[in-house]
Amino acid sequence: MSAGVTRVVVDVMLKPEILDPQGQAVLNALPRLGVSGIVGVRQGKRFELELADGVALDGAVLARVEHLASTLLANPVIEDYVVRVEDASAAGA
Amino acid sequence: MSAGVTRVVVDVMLKPEILDPQGQAVLNALPRLGVSGIVGVRQGKRFELELADGVALDGAVLARVEHLASTLLANPVIEDYVVRVEDASAAGA
């Protein structure tokens, strides 16, 4: 995305006590790839929300995203989520 | 995860020029939820890799994770990935 775009990131991960078969599958594949030293893998989702031009990143917007995260992006019964603002200039790749 | 665990995070997102139907579905749902001000949504994957105790987080380990990311976690033809070390103490939720 171009510089100057304000991006809010929502990371959604299964709660630690919930079984994560996708992460387990990755973990099981590591020895076959000759990779050691990794004892746990969890797989989750990452959402990048791009705000419209002129929308200031204030508490109201973050509250809206927080509400979205808890109702649409994550299932709070089995998932934890974190909302954070990504510094667009820091995103290299 | 408990404090002191070293965690490496790999974020995998579809390249910007690749169509993202999951993100589009989320975007299309926003007006129905009464949310405005968001003009773009991209959905990707987040992997949390937990290193074994005593494995120092040096360049060799990061190179190994980088290799994993490009061969197992992401498809570099259509996806971008970012490898980063997460400060365990900073992870609140």
N, CA and C atoms of all chains as a GROMACS GRO file, in nm:
protein
  558
    1MET      N    1   0.084  -0.119   0.000
    1MET     CA    2   0.000   0.000   0.000
    1MET      C    3   0.088   0.125   0.000
    2SER      N    4   0.038   0.231  -0.051
    2SER     CA    5   0.119   0.351  -0.066
    2SER      C    6   0.139   0.418   0.070
    3ALA      N    7   0.243   0.499   0.077
    3ALA     CA    8   0.272   0.570   0.201
    3ALA      C    9   0.160   0.668   0.232
    4GLY      N   10   0.135   0.689   0.359
    4GLY     CA   11   0.032   0.783   0.397
    4GLY      C   12  -0.101   0.717   0.425
    5VAL      N   13  -0.119   0.594   0.378
    5VAL     CA   14  -0.242   0.522   0.407
    5VAL      C   15  -0.239   0.477   0.552
    6THR      N   16  -0.347   0.504   0.623
    6THR     CA   17  -0.353   0.460   0.761
    6THR      C   18  -0.412   0.320   0.766
    7ARG      N   19  -0.339   0.232   0.831
    7ARG     CA   20  -0.378   0.094   0.833
    7ARG      C   21  -0.392   0.046   0.977
    8VAL      N   22  -0.504  -0.017   1.005
    8VAL     CA   23  -0.524  -0.076   1.136
    8VAL      C   24  -0.519  -0.228   1.118
    9VAL      N   25  -0.442  -0.293   1.202
    9VAL     CA   26  -0.423  -0.436   1.190
    9VAL      C   27  -0.495  -0.506   1.305
   10VAL      N   28  -0.567  -0.611   1.272
   10VAL     CA   29  -0.631  -0.693   1.374
   10VAL      C   30  -0.572  -0.834   1.363
   11ASP      N   31  -0.504  -0.877   1.468
   11ASP     CA   32  -0.450  -1.012   1.473
   11ASP      C   33  -0.546  -1.099   1.553
   12VAL      N   34  -0.585  -1.211   1.494
   12VAL     CA   35  -0.678  -1.302   1.559
   12VAL      C   36  -0.609  -1.437   1.577
   13MET      N   37  -0.597  -1.482   1.700
   13MET     CA   38  -0.535  -1.611   1.728
   13MET      C   39  -0.630  -1.694   1.814
   14LEU      N   40  -0.628  -1.824   1.792
   14LEU     CA   41  -0.704  -1.912   1.880
   14LEU      C   42  -0.651  -1.897   2.022
   15LYS      N   43  -0.740  -1.906   2.120
   15LYS     CA   44  -0.697  -1.899   2.260
   15LYS      C   45  -0.601  -2.015   2.287
   16PRO      N   46  -0.506  -1.994   2.379
   16PRO     CA   47  -0.404  -2.097   2.402
   16PRO      C   48  -0.462  -2.234   2.438
   17GLU      N   49  -0.578  -2.236   2.502
   17GLU     CA   50  -0.634  -2.365   2.545
   17GLU      C   51  -0.712  -2.435   2.433
   18ILE      N   52  -0.728  -2.370   2.320
   18ILE     CA   53  -0.801  -2.430   2.209
   18ILE      C   54  -0.703  -2.501   2.116
   19LEU      N   55  -0.737  -2.622   2.079
   19LEU     CA   56  -0.654  -2.701   1.989
   19LEU      C   57  -0.641  -2.631   1.854
   20ASP      N   58  -0.520  -2.629   1.800
   20ASP     CA   59  -0.494  -2.561   1.674
   20ASP      C   60  -0.438  -2.661   1.573
   21PRO      N   61  -0.525  -2.730   1.500
   21PRO     CA   62  -0.476  -2.835   1.408
   21PRO      C   63  -0.390  -2.780   1.295
   22GLN      N   64  -0.415  -2.658   1.249
   22GLN     CA   65  -0.333  -2.602   1.143
   22GLN      C   66  -0.190  -2.580   1.191
   23GLY      N   67  -0.178  -2.519   1.309
   23GLY     CA   68  -0.046  -2.498   1.365
   23GLY      C   69   0.025  -2.630   1.392
   24GLN      N   70  -0.052  -2.727   1.439
   24GLN     CA   71   0.004  -2.859   1.468
   24GLN      C   72   0.057  -2.923   1.339
   25ALA      N   73  -0.016  -2.907   1.230
   25ALA     CA   74   0.028  -2.963   1.102
   25ALA      C   75   0.160  -2.901   1.058
   26VAL      N   76   0.173  -2.770   1.079
   26VAL     CA   77   0.299  -2.704   1.044
   26VAL      C   78   0.411  -2.759   1.132
   27LEU      N   79   0.383  -2.769   1.261
   27LEU     CA   80   0.484  -2.819   1.354
   27LEU      C   81   0.530  -2.959   1.314
   28ASN      N   82   0.435  -3.045   1.275
   28ASN     CA   83   0.469  -3.181   1.237
   28ASN      C   84   0.552  -3.188   1.110
   29ALA      N   85   0.541  -3.085   1.028
   29ALA     CA   86   0.615  -3.085   0.901
   29ALA      C   87   0.760  -3.042   0.919
   30LEU      N   88   0.792  -2.980   1.031
   30LEU     CA   89   0.926  -2.923   1.047
   30LEU      C   90   1.038  -3.028   1.042
   31PRO      N   91   1.026  -3.142   1.114
   31PRO     CA   92   1.136  -3.238   1.107
   31PRO      C   93   1.163  -3.287   0.965
   32ARG      N   94   1.059  -3.303   0.888
   32ARG     CA   95   1.077  -3.346   0.749
   32ARG      C   96   1.156  -3.244   0.669
   33LEU      N   97   1.144  -3.117   0.709
   33LEU     CA   98   1.220  -3.012   0.641
   33LEU      C   99   1.356  -2.990   0.705
   34GLY      N  100   1.386  -3.072   0.807
   34GLY     CA  101   1.517  -3.061   0.871
   34GLY      C  102   1.530  -2.942   0.963
   35VAL      N  103   1.417  -2.889   1.010
   35VAL     CA  104   1.422  -2.772   1.098
   35VAL      C  105   1.404  -2.818   1.242
   36SER      N  106   1.495  -2.780   1.329
   36SER     CA  107   1.481  -2.812   1.471
   36SER      C  108   1.482  -2.681   1.550
   37GLY      N  109   1.453  -2.694   1.679
   37GLY     CA  110   1.458  -2.576   1.766
   37GLY      C  111   1.327  -2.502   1.777
   38ILE      N  112   1.224  -2.550   1.708
   38ILE     CA  113   1.093  -2.487   1.720
   38ILE      C  114   0.999  -2.587   1.788
   39VAL      N  115   0.940  -2.545   1.899
   39VAL     CA  116   0.862  -2.639   1.979
   39VAL      C  117   0.711  -2.612   1.974
   40GLY      N  118   0.674  -2.502   1.913
   40GLY     CA  119   0.530  -2.473   1.906
   40GLY      C  120   0.499  -2.383   1.788
   41VAL      N  121   0.387  -2.411   1.724
   41VAL     CA  122   0.341  -2.326   1.613
   41VAL      C  123   0.191  -2.303   1.631
   42ARG      N  124   0.150  -2.178   1.623
   42ARG     CA  125   0.007  -2.145   1.624
   42ARG      C  126  -0.022  -2.066   1.498
   43GLN      N  127  -0.133  -2.100   1.435
   43GLN     CA  128  -0.171  -2.026   1.315
   43GLN      C  129  -0.296  -1.945   1.341
   44GLY      N  130  -0.292  -1.821   1.300
   44GLY     CA  131  -0.407  -1.735   1.318
   44GLY      C  132  -0.431  -1.650   1.195
   45LYS      N  133  -0.514  -1.549   1.212
   45LYS     CA  134  -0.549  -1.464   1.099
   45LYS      C  135  -0.501  -1.322   1.123
   46ARG      N  136  -0.472  -1.255   1.015
   46ARG     CA  137  -0.431  -1.115   1.022
   46ARG      C  138  -0.517  -1.036   0.925
   47PHE      N  139  -0.581  -0.933   0.977
   47PHE     CA  140  -0.664  -0.847   0.892
   47PHE      C  141  -0.599  -0.709   0.884
   48GLU      N  142  -0.589  -0.657   0.764
   48GLU     CA  143  -0.541  -0.521   0.746
   48GLU      C  144  -0.657  -0.436   0.698
   49LEU      N  145  -0.695  -0.339   0.778
   49LEU     CA  146  -0.806  -0.250   0.744
   49LEU      C  147  -0.750  -0.115   0.703
   50GLU      N  148  -0.790  -0.071   0.586
   50GLU     CA  149  -0.740   0.055   0.532
   50GLU      C  150  -0.846   0.163   0.552
   51LEU      N  151  -0.808   0.269   0.622
   51LEU     CA  152  -0.905   0.375   0.649
   51LEU      C  153  -0.917   0.469   0.530
   52ALA      N  154  -1.034   0.526   0.513
   52ALA     CA  155  -1.056   0.622   0.406
   52ALA      C  156  -0.973   0.747   0.431
   53ASP      N  157  -0.936   0.813   0.322
   53ASP     CA  158  -0.865   0.941   0.334
   53ASP      C  159  -0.947   1.036   0.418
   54GLY      N  160  -0.882   1.107   0.505
   54GLY     CA  161  -0.952   1.208   0.584
   54GLY      C  162  -1.014   1.154   0.711
   55VAL      N  163  -1.010   1.023   0.730
   55VAL     CA  164  -1.060   0.967   0.855
   55VAL      C  165  -0.947   0.971   0.957
   56ALA      N  166  -0.965   1.048   1.059
   56ALA     CA  167  -0.861   1.061   1.161
   56ALA      C  168  -0.861   0.937   1.249
   57LEU      N  169  -0.743   0.897   1.288
   57LEU     CA  170  -0.731   0.777   1.368
   57LEU      C  171  -0.748   0.814   1.515
   58ASP      N  172  -0.871   0.834   1.555
   58ASP     CA  173  -0.896   0.872   1.693
   58ASP      C  174  -0.960   0.756   1.770
   59GLY      N  175  -0.996   0.783   1.892
   59GLY     CA  176  -1.052   0.678   1.977
   59GLY      C  177  -1.181   0.621   1.922
   60ALA      N  178  -1.261   0.705   1.855
   60ALA     CA  179  -1.389   0.658   1.802
   60ALA      C  180  -1.367   0.553   1.694
   61VAL      N  181  -1.269   0.579   1.606
   61VAL     CA  182  -1.239   0.484   1.499
   61VAL      C  183  -1.188   0.353   1.558
   62LEU      N  184  -1.098   0.365   1.654
   62LEU     CA  185  -1.043   0.243   1.714
   62LEU      C  186  -1.152   0.165   1.786
   63ALA      N  187  -1.247   0.235   1.848
   63ALA     CA  188  -1.358   0.167   1.915
   63ALA      C  189  -1.444   0.093   1.813
   64ARG      N  190  -1.461   0.155   1.694
   64ARG     CA  191  -1.538   0.091   1.589
   64ARG      C  192  -1.468  -0.035   1.541
   65VAL      N  193  -1.336  -0.026   1.523
   65VAL     CA  194  -1.260  -0.143   1.478
   65VAL      C  195  -1.264  -0.252   1.585
   66GLU      N  196  -1.253  -0.210   1.709
   66GLU     CA  197  -1.259  -0.305   1.821
   66GLU      C  198  -1.392  -0.380   1.818
   67HIS      N  199  -1.499  -0.306   1.793
   67HIS     CA  200  -1.633  -0.366   1.785
   67HIS      C  201  -1.640  -0.465   1.669
   68LEU      N  202  -1.586  -0.422   1.554
   68LEU     CA  203  -1.580  -0.510   1.437
   68LEU      C  204  -1.506  -0.639   1.469
   69ALA      N  205  -1.390  -0.622   1.534
   69ALA     CA  206  -1.306  -0.738   1.563
   69ALA      C  207  -1.381  -0.839   1.648
   70SER      N  208  -1.457  -0.788   1.746
   70SER     CA  209  -1.522  -0.880   1.839
   70SER      C  210  -1.650  -0.940   1.782
   71THR      N  211  -1.704  -0.880   1.675
   71THR     CA  212  -1.830  -0.932   1.622
   71THR      C  213  -1.814  -1.002   1.487
   72LEU      N  214  -1.722  -0.953   1.403
   72LEU     CA  215  -1.711  -1.005   1.267
   72LEU      C  216  -1.581  -1.081   1.244
   73LEU      N  217  -1.469  -1.026   1.292
   73LEU     CA  218  -1.339  -1.084   1.256
   73LEU      C  219  -1.298  -1.198   1.347
   74ALA      N  220  -1.338  -1.192   1.472
   74ALA     CA  221  -1.298  -1.296   1.566
   74ALA      C  222  -1.421  -1.353   1.636
   75ASN      N  223  -1.407  -1.474   1.682
   75ASN     CA  224  -1.507  -1.535   1.768
   75ASN      C  225  -1.452  -1.535   1.910
   76PRO      N  226  -1.497  -1.440   1.993
   76PRO     CA  227  -1.434  -1.422   2.125
   76PRO      C  228  -1.447  -1.544   2.218
   77VAL      N  229  -1.532  -1.638   2.182
   77VAL     CA  230  -1.544  -1.759   2.264
   77VAL      C  231  -1.417  -1.843   2.252
   78ILE      N  232  -1.362  -1.849   2.133
   78ILE     CA  233  -1.244  -1.935   2.112
   78ILE      C  234  -1.121  -1.858   2.065
   79GLU      N  235  -1.136  -1.729   2.036
   79GLU     CA  236  -1.023  -1.655   1.980
   79GLU      C  237  -0.993  -1.528   2.059
   80ASP      N  238  -0.865  -1.494   2.064
   80ASP     CA  239  -0.820  -1.365   2.116
   80ASP      C  240  -0.786  -1.275   1.998
   81TYR      N  241  -0.804  -1.145   2.017
   81TYR     CA  242  -0.765  -1.055   1.909
   81TYR      C  243  -0.692  -0.934   1.966
   82VAL      N  244  -0.609  -0.877   1.882
   82VAL     CA  245  -0.535  -0.757   1.919
   82VAL      C  246  -0.553  -0.656   1.807
   83VAL      N  247  -0.593  -0.534   1.843
   83VAL     CA  248  -0.608  -0.426   1.744
   83VAL      C  249  -0.488  -0.333   1.760
   84ARG      N  250  -0.422  -0.303   1.650
   84ARG     CA  251  -0.311  -0.208   1.660
   84ARG      C  252  -0.296  -0.130   1.531
   85VAL      N  253  -0.238  -0.014   1.546
   85VAL     CA  254  -0.216   0.073   1.431
   85VAL      C  255  -0.078   0.044   1.377
   86GLU      N  256  -0.072   0.021   1.248
   86GLU     CA  257   0.057  -0.010   1.187
   86GLU      C  258   0.115   0.118   1.127
   87ASP      N  259   0.240   0.140   1.160
   87ASP     CA  260   0.311   0.255   1.103
   87ASP      C  261   0.342   0.222   0.958
   88ALA      N  262   0.275   0.292   0.867
   88ALA     CA  263   0.288   0.259   0.724
   88ALA      C  264   0.432   0.273   0.678
   89SER      N  265   0.504   0.369   0.734
   89SER     CA  266   0.642   0.391   0.690
   89SER      C  267   0.732   0.277   0.732
   90ALA      N  268   0.692   0.203   0.836
   90ALA     CA  269   0.776   0.095   0.887
   90ALA      C  270   0.757  -0.034   0.809
   91ALA      N  271   0.643  -0.047   0.739
   91ALA     CA  272   0.615  -0.170   0.666
   91ALA      C  273   0.702  -0.176   0.541
   92GLY      N  274   0.805  -0.256   0.548
   92GLY     CA  275   0.902  -0.258   0.438
   92GLY      C  276   0.856  -0.339   0.319
   93ALA      N  277   0.829  -0.467   0.342
   93ALA     CA  278   0.802  -0.558   0.229
   93ALA      C  279   0.663  -0.534   0.172
   94MET      N  280   0.109  -1.733   2.618
   94MET     CA  281   0.236  -1.799   2.647
   94MET      C  282   0.307  -1.730   2.762
   95SER      N  283   0.387  -1.802   2.834
   95SER     CA  284   0.450  -1.747   2.952
   95SER      C  285   0.560  -1.650   2.915
   96ALA      N  286   0.595  -1.564   3.008
   96ALA     CA  287   0.701  -1.467   2.984
   96ALA      C  288   0.832  -1.541   2.965
   97GLY      N  289   0.918  -1.484   2.883
   97GLY     CA  290   1.049  -1.544   2.863
   97GLY      C  291   1.053  -1.634   2.741
   98VAL      N  292   0.937  -1.673   2.690
   98VAL     CA  293   0.934  -1.755   2.569
   98VAL      C  294   0.967  -1.665   2.450
   99THR      N  295   1.059  -1.711   2.369
   99THR     CA  296   1.093  -1.634   2.250
   99THR      C  297   1.002  -1.674   2.136
  100ARG      N  298   0.940  -1.576   2.078
  100ARG     CA  299   0.842  -1.603   1.976
  100ARG      C  300   0.878  -1.528   1.848
  101VAL      N  301   0.878  -1.600   1.740
  101VAL     CA  302   0.900  -1.537   1.610
  101VAL      C  303   0.768  -1.540   1.535
  102VAL      N  304   0.731  -1.426   1.480
  102VAL     CA  305   0.602  -1.416   1.411
  102VAL      C  306   0.627  -1.403   1.262
  103VAL      N  307   0.551  -1.479   1.185
  103VAL     CA  308   0.556  -1.467   1.039
  103VAL      C  309   0.418  -1.422   0.992
  104ASP      N  310   0.412  -1.304   0.932
  104ASP     CA  311   0.287  -1.255   0.876
  104ASP      C  312   0.288  -1.283   0.726
  105VAL      N  313   0.183  -1.346   0.678
  105VAL     CA  314   0.173  -1.380   0.537
  105VAL      C  315   0.050  -1.312   0.480
  106MET      N  316   0.071  -1.229   0.380
  106MET     CA  317  -0.042  -1.160   0.315
  106MET      C  318  -0.035  -1.182   0.164
  107LEU      N  319  -0.151  -1.191   0.102
  107LEU     CA  320  -0.154  -1.196  -0.044
  107LEU      C  321  -0.088  -1.070  -0.099
  108LYS      N  322  -0.018  -1.084  -0.210
  108LYS     CA  323   0.040  -0.966  -0.274
  108LYS      C  324  -0.072  -0.870  -0.313
  109PRO      N  325  -0.042  -0.741  -0.314
  109PRO     CA  326  -0.149  -0.641  -0.340
  109PRO      C  327  -0.222  -0.663  -0.472
  110GLU      N  328  -0.151  -0.718  -0.573
  110GLU     CA  329  -0.215  -0.734  -0.704
  110GLU      C  330  -0.298  -0.862  -0.713
  111ILE      N  331  -0.296  -0.944  -0.608
  111ILE     CA  332  -0.374  -1.068  -0.608
  111ILE      C  333  -0.510  -1.042  -0.543
  112LEU      N  334  -0.614  -1.090  -0.609
  112LEU     CA  335  -0.750  -1.073  -0.557
  112LEU      C  336  -0.764  -1.146  -0.423
  113ASP      N  337  -0.831  -1.081  -0.329
  113ASP     CA  338  -0.846  -1.137  -0.195
  113ASP      C  339  -0.994  -1.150  -0.162
  114PRO      N  340  -1.057  -1.260  -0.198
  114PRO     CA  341  -1.202  -1.274  -0.178
  114PRO      C  342  -1.244  -1.271  -0.031
  115GLN      N  343  -1.159  -1.322   0.058
  115GLN     CA  344  -1.194  -1.320   0.201
  115GLN      C  345  -1.200  -1.177   0.253
  116GLY      N  346  -1.097  -1.099   0.218
  116GLY     CA  347  -1.098  -0.959   0.259
  116GLY      C  348  -1.215  -0.884   0.198
  117GLN      N  349  -1.245  -0.914   0.072
  117GLN     CA  350  -1.356  -0.850   0.003
  117GLN      C  351  -1.488  -0.882   0.072
  118ALA      N  352  -1.503  -1.006   0.117
  118ALA     CA  353  -1.625  -1.046   0.187
  118ALA      C  354  -1.642  -0.968   0.316
  119VAL      N  355  -1.531  -0.949   0.387
  119VAL     CA  356  -1.537  -0.869   0.510
  119VAL      C  357  -1.577  -0.725   0.477
  120LEU      N  358  -1.512  -0.670   0.374
  120LEU     CA  359  -1.541  -0.532   0.334
  120LEU      C  360  -1.688  -0.516   0.298
  121ASN      N  361  -1.743  -0.614   0.226
  121ASN     CA  362  -1.883  -0.606   0.184
  121ASN      C  363  -1.978  -0.615   0.303
  122ALA      N  364  -1.934  -0.675   0.412
  122ALA     CA  365  -2.021  -0.692   0.529
  122ALA      C  366  -2.027  -0.565   0.613
  123LEU      N  367  -1.932  -0.474   0.595
  123LEU     CA  368  -1.923  -0.358   0.684
  123LEU      C  369  -2.047  -0.268   0.680
  124PRO      N  370  -2.099  -0.233   0.560
  124PRO     CA  371  -2.217  -0.144   0.561
  124PRO      C  372  -2.336  -0.205   0.636
  125ARG      N  373  -2.351  -0.336   0.623
  125ARG     CA  374  -2.461  -0.403   0.695
  125ARG      C  375  -2.444  -0.390   0.846
  126LEU      N  376  -2.320  -0.378   0.890
  126LEU     CA  377  -2.294  -0.361   1.033
  126LEU      C  378  -2.291  -0.213   1.072
  127GLY      N  379  -2.316  -0.126   0.973
  127GLY     CA  380  -2.321   0.016   1.004
  127GLY      C  381  -2.184   0.079   1.023
  128VAL      N  382  -2.082   0.016   0.968
  128VAL     CA  383  -1.947   0.069   0.983
  128VAL      C  384  -1.906   0.141   0.855
  129SER      N  385  -1.865   0.264   0.868
  129SER     CA  386  -1.816   0.338   0.751
  129SER      C  387  -1.672   0.383   0.778
  130GLY      N  388  -1.607   0.436   0.675
  130GLY     CA  389  -1.473   0.490   0.694
  130GLY      C  390  -1.362   0.390   0.665
  131ILE      N  391  -1.400   0.267   0.630
  131ILE     CA  392  -1.299   0.167   0.595
  131ILE      C  393  -1.315   0.134   0.447
  132VAL      N  394  -1.207   0.152   0.371
  132VAL     CA  395  -1.216   0.139   0.225
  132VAL      C  396  -1.146   0.014   0.172
  133GLY      N  397  -1.075  -0.056   0.259
  133GLY     CA  398  -1.006  -0.175   0.211
  133GLY      C  399  -0.982  -0.273   0.323
  134VAL      N  400  -0.998  -0.402   0.295
  134VAL     CA  401  -0.969  -0.506   0.393
  134VAL      C  402  -0.891  -0.616   0.321
  135ARG      N  403  -0.780  -0.656   0.379
  135ARG     CA  404  -0.704  -0.770   0.327
  135ARG      C  405  -0.693  -0.871   0.440
  136GLN      N  406  -0.713  -0.998   0.408
  136GLN     CA  407  -0.700  -1.102   0.510
  136GLN      C  408  -0.580  -1.188   0.481
  137GLY      N  409  -0.500  -1.212   0.582
  137GLY     CA  410  -0.384  -1.297   0.566
  137GLY      C  411  -0.369  -1.391   0.683
  138LYS      N  412  -0.251  -1.450   0.693
  138LYS     CA  413  -0.225  -1.547   0.797
  138LYS      C  414  -0.116  -1.497   0.889
  139ARG      N  415  -0.125  -1.539   1.013
  139ARG     CA  416  -0.023  -1.505   1.112
  139ARG      C  417   0.023  -1.634   1.178
  140PHE      N  418   0.153  -1.658   1.175
  140PHE     CA  419   0.209  -1.776   1.240
  140PHE      C  420   0.294  -1.732   1.358
  141GLU      N  421   0.272  -1.796   1.472
  141GLU     CA  422   0.357  -1.771   1.588
  141GLU      C  423   0.442  -1.895   1.612
  142LEU      N  424   0.573  -1.880   1.599
  142LEU     CA  425   0.665  -1.991   1.619
  142LEU      C  426   0.733  -1.973   1.754
  143GLU      N  427   0.726  -2.078   1.834
  143GLU     CA  428   0.784  -2.070   1.968
  143GLU      C  429   0.917  -2.146   1.967
  144LEU      N  430   1.024  -2.078   2.004
  144LEU     CA  431   1.155  -2.142   2.003
  144LEU      C  432   1.175  -2.225   2.130
  145ALA      N  433   1.253  -2.331   2.116
  145ALA     CA  434   1.286  -2.415   2.231
  145ALA      C  435   1.370  -2.335   2.330
  146ASP      N  436   1.358  -2.372   2.458
  146ASP     CA  437   1.442  -2.310   2.560
  146ASP      C  438   1.588  -2.329   2.522
  147GLY      N  439   1.666  -2.226   2.541
  147GLY     CA  440   1.809  -2.239   2.516
  147GLY      C  441   1.849  -2.214   2.372
  148VAL      N  442   1.749  -2.194   2.284
  148VAL     CA  443   1.783  -2.159   2.146
  148VAL      C  444   1.798  -2.008   2.139
  149ALA      N  445   1.918  -1.964   2.111
  149ALA     CA  446   1.943  -1.820   2.104
  149ALA      C  447   1.886  -1.766   1.974
  150LEU      N  448   1.832  -1.647   1.985
  150LEU     CA  449   1.770  -1.586   1.867
  150LEU      C  450   1.878  -1.513   1.787
  151ASP      N  451   1.956  -1.587   1.712
  151ASP     CA  452   2.061  -1.526   1.634
  151ASP      C  453   2.026  -1.528   1.485
  152GLY      N  454   2.120  -1.487   1.406
  152GLY     CA  455   2.096  -1.479   1.262
  152GLY      C  456   2.065  -1.614   1.200
  153ALA      N  457   2.129  -1.720   1.253
  153ALA     CA  458   2.108  -1.853   1.195
  153ALA      C  459   1.963  -1.897   1.214
  154VAL      N  460   1.908  -1.872   1.333
  154VAL     CA  461   1.769  -1.909   1.360
  154VAL      C  462   1.675  -1.829   1.270
  155LEU      N  463   1.701  -1.700   1.259
  155LEU     CA  464   1.614  -1.618   1.176
  155LEU      C  465   1.624  -1.660   1.029
  156ALA      N  466   1.743  -1.701   0.986
  156ALA     CA  467   1.758  -1.749   0.848
  156ALA      C  468   1.678  -1.876   0.827
  157ARG      N  469   1.677  -1.963   0.930
  157ARG     CA  470   1.600  -2.087   0.923
  157ARG      C  471   1.450  -2.055   0.912
  158VAL      N  472   1.404  -1.961   0.995
  158VAL     CA  473   1.263  -1.924   0.991
  158VAL      C  474   1.228  -1.860   0.857
  159GLU      N  475   1.318  -1.779   0.808
  159GLU     CA  476   1.299  -1.715   0.677
  159GLU      C  477   1.282  -1.823   0.569
  160HIS      N  478   1.366  -1.925   0.577
  160HIS     CA  479   1.359  -2.035   0.480
  160HIS      C  480   1.224  -2.108   0.492
  161LEU      N  481   1.185  -2.135   0.617
  161LEU     CA  482   1.054  -2.197   0.644
  161LEU      C  483   0.941  -2.115   0.584
  162ALA      N  484   0.948  -1.985   0.606
  162ALA     CA  485   0.840  -1.896   0.562
  162ALA      C  486   0.826  -1.904   0.410
  163SER      N  487   0.940  -1.908   0.341
  163SER     CA  488   0.935  -1.904   0.194
  163SER      C  489   0.902  -2.039   0.134
  164THR      N  490   0.916  -2.147   0.210
  164THR     CA  491   0.891  -2.280   0.152
  164THR      C  492   0.763  -2.344   0.205
  165LEU      N  493   0.732  -2.321   0.333
  165LEU     CA  494   0.619  -2.391   0.394
  165LEU      C  495   0.502  -2.299   0.427
  166LEU      N  496   0.532  -2.183   0.484
  166LEU     CA  497   0.425  -2.097   0.536
  166LEU      C  498   0.363  -2.009   0.429
  167ALA      N  499   0.443  -1.965   0.335
  167ALA     CA  500   0.391  -1.875   0.232
  167ALA      C  501   0.420  -1.932   0.094
  168ASN      N  502   0.342  -1.890  -0.001
  168ASN     CA  503   0.368  -1.919  -0.142
  168ASN      C  504   0.419  -1.789  -0.204
  169PRO      N  505   0.551  -1.780  -0.224
  169PRO     CA  506   0.608  -1.650  -0.266
  169PRO      C  507   0.559  -1.604  -0.403
  170VAL      N  508   0.496  -1.691  -0.478
  170VAL     CA  509   0.443  -1.648  -0.608
  170VAL      C  510   0.326  -1.551  -0.589
  171ILE      N  511   0.244  -1.577  -0.488
  171ILE     CA  512   0.126  -1.493  -0.470
  171ILE      C  513   0.123  -1.423  -0.334
  172GLU      N  514   0.217  -1.458  -0.245
  172GLU     CA  515   0.211  -1.401  -0.110
  172GLU      C  516   0.341  -1.332  -0.070
  173ASP      N  517   0.328  -1.227   0.008
  173ASP     CA  518   0.442  -1.163   0.073
  173ASP      C  519   0.446  -1.209   0.218
  174TYR      N  520   0.564  -1.215   0.276
  174TYR     CA  521   0.571  -1.249   0.418
  174TYR      C  522   0.672  -1.159   0.487
  175VAL      N  523   0.649  -1.144   0.617
  175VAL     CA  524   0.740  -1.065   0.700
  175VAL      C  525   0.772  -1.149   0.823
  176VAL      N  526   0.900  -1.163   0.852
  176VAL     CA  527   0.943  -1.235   0.972
  176VAL      C  528   0.986  -1.133   1.075
  177ARG      N  529   0.933  -1.145   1.197
  177ARG     CA  530   0.978  -1.052   1.300
  177ARG      C  531   0.973  -1.118   1.437
  178VAL      N  532   1.054  -1.065   1.525
  178VAL     CA  533   1.060  -1.119   1.660
  178VAL      C  534   0.964  -1.039   1.746
  179GLU      N  535   0.880  -1.112   1.818
  179GLU     CA  536   0.783  -1.043   1.902
  179GLU      C  537   0.835  -1.035   2.044
  180ASP      N  538   0.829  -0.914   2.098
  180ASP     CA  539   0.869  -0.895   2.236
  180ASP      C  540   0.761  -0.957   2.324
  181ALA      N  541   0.795  -1.066   2.390
  181ALA     CA  542   0.695  -1.140   2.468
  181ALA      C  543   0.632  -1.053   2.577
  182SER      N  544   0.713  -0.964   2.633
  182SER     CA  545   0.660  -0.881   2.743
  182SER      C  546   0.559  -0.779   2.692
  183ALA      N  547   0.567  -0.747   2.561
  183ALA     CA  548   0.477  -0.647   2.506
  183ALA      C  549   0.341  -0.704   2.469
  184ALA      N  550   0.335  -0.837   2.451
  184ALA     CA  551   0.210  -0.899   2.409
  184ALA      C  552   0.113  -0.902   2.527
  185GLY      N  553   0.015  -0.812   2.521
  185GLY     CA  554  -0.073  -0.796   2.635
  185GLY      C  555  -0.178  -0.904   2.644
  186ALA      N  556  -0.264  -0.914   2.541
  186ALA     CA  557  -0.380  -1.003   2.545
  186ALA      C  558  -0.341  -1.149   2.533
   0.00000   0.00000   0.00000
